[in-house]
């Protein structure tokens, strides 16, 4: 038997060598073949039988047999090799090498040997002897948490049955080493051992043990620059956005070393020089030194600053749509300014801001989608750079088709009415960005997944197809809210259907589980404690009539409050205060000053019914009051894009609520009633008077108050503003300001005992019992910063710093830190916007589509509660179903 080829393949690189070795068979003699095989140290062996060979002699294959440790059938191996009985082949020649190359190509074998078993004249018989690569039987991973193991298996492909090669082992080591270095584990060590497994089937199997020693995160101890004279080390280190030296006072930026971030920061160093006019600056060398503690590294960066350059003449070429003067207003760079390549690029196309005021957006907002703008340096004599800004305007582009994909629940017309892009309309990048914002603000889709896709751009015809890709998210919510306020535990259960379809309410097949898809909102709410119960129903249609963004809303509510018994500390249900309310409103989006403004109007009516309900707030215990009021509000909301986690823009609202000025025409002398009431209060407080006299005076006060409050007369002003600024990526600063004032038309009639402000706590208990508003101010107990009867004026200031943990549709989580202060006042005589109660703290918010916003805050009150001297200290607030 003569061995033609015996190759033991250990990895894919070796496999390439095998293919080269196979070609050696075409050498003129068997001796040459053996000499070459010996030189490259492969196990080409021949048995002692001496068979006559001549150069390239042709044989007919009389048969092929297969042997060795393999689970593949003989027919499969022969078919795969490309050899077949009766085929004429040349030995030595390319036929054998091609067959072996094919078998190696499947990466299933660790050893392939081809023998001539015998020769009869010009008929040759071959034997293919091979061994399968071992399969992975079991994998054991040490050194990482259980939850991380599945991810490692998925990333490396180490699944049961995988063919185990040296290349696989090496690739896995390299991958995991790079992975952990990327995450700051610069000293990570990966060890992989394999153990052969014997089984009855004699199948080649191995168990693998993957030992991962991440080590400690390597941190940057120091960053040392050399060669820098113009810019200090401090400025250059500051330019490195993600590579920072150890500083225990720094919270938001960690000091771990990540090579990819470091390489990017080297470019940021060069950009810093370019911003200051040194366009030729470059990094001559950089090195990383592992310190003796083996836990920190020092970075040494050698720079060449080059020379200072300034801008010379800046010429626009190719512009016909806009004049040089118009383009210069956007460029805002003049001859003689210090050269700043980064600023120049931002003024031409600022990729960090989709709505930036740059020249590219100027063209794209006017339809020139296919325009291109390229700055070119044409002269740099004397360190003065003359620039040509070459503009290719192209044809104006028009939308050909506009489509939406991904909406499984929301009906198409609800989406299309929000889009600012229409077929046949001139292209505008601003309108595309605004459309994405409007879809995100709906709350029906994951705002992070909304994607505008440009399809079939045709510069010659000037057309583009627009496709908006959306991902539905849960828009209905179960509101579960709990907390302490108003003298006891307050619980709320509500159902809010935010994408309701009332037209399908009688269609049985539409209940999946409820009729959905038309963008309407239906809410049912129950709030209760020992002392009150509130039931409410509301409905809103955002596009009344379906053609214009005019929102119609209506609500119906009923409230019962029971008098607190200070002796039993329970509610006395025989003494109650009932309120029934109805409101109808319209809100219209405006076009002036811009279309972010909304004008809202509402008419509401509340009927107050008192049954044996005497308090210090008003003295008639049996009777009724009525509140007919008109509310007008102006709001502007241009926050982007995600309503749960806005990263920019602002949201403000100003509302005014008015009742009818009854005192102008009801011919009641309220001054006389006021004087009489003051006199009666003196009698009630006079201990020399008899009980009957004081009782009679008290009853008369009740009659006067019944007259004063039969129809409530008041006006109420509210203002609230929120601003969102993205400091760095996803880190958002949110300052807020609030103000409220409750006044009276007629001072003799006085300020009503309803509609008042209660400041302090988490804002729970914001029930419409008597029109009151619960103003959250963390770090203090609920409603503790107002008098028992509430205030008529309040102001509040807050500053929040937010950072997202995850913004996925299933759960959006962000952490926050806050500073805030506020107070309530009983009159303008007491009002002092700087005399406020201050607090600070930390919190976290979790938004889940089914339950709304959940969270917890830990607030520290720096000031004392009214009537106390010691600061309030720490308070814990649970937030369920509401948002500050």
Secondary structure by P-SEA (a helix, b strand, c coil): ccccbbbbbccaaaaaaaaaaaaccccccaaaaaaaaaaacccccccccccccccccccccccccccccccccaaaaaaaacccccbbbbcccaaaaaaaaaaaaaccccbbbbbcccccccbbbbbbbbcccccccbbbbccccccaaaaaaaaacccccccccaaaaaaaaaaaaaaaaaacccbbbbbbbbbbbbcccccbbbbbbbbbccccbbbbccccccccccccaaaaaaacccccccccccccccccccaaaaaaaaaaaaaaaaaacccccccccccccccccccbbbbbbbbbccbbbbbcbbbbcccccccaaaaaaaacccccccccaaaaaaaaccccccccccaaaaaaaaccccbbbbbbbccccccbbbbbbccccccbbbbccccccccccccaaaaaaaccccccccccaaaaaaaaaaaaaccccccccbbbbbcccccccbbbbbbbbbbbcccbbbbbbbbbccccbbbbbbccccccccccccccccccccccccbbbbbbbccccccbbbbbbbbbbccccccccbbbbbbcbbbbbbbbcccccccccccbbbbbbcccbbbbbbccccccbbbbbbbbbbbbbbcccccccccccccbbbbbbcccbbbbbbcccccccccccbbbbbbbbbccccccccccaaaaaaaaaaaaaaaaacccccaaaaaaaaaaaaaaaaaacccccbbbbbbbbbbbbcccccbbbbbbbbbbbbbbccccccccccbbbbbbcccccccccccbbbbbbccccccccccccccccccccbbbbbbbccccccbbbbbbccccccccccccccccccccccccccbbbbbbcccccccccbbbbccccccccccccbbbbbbccccc
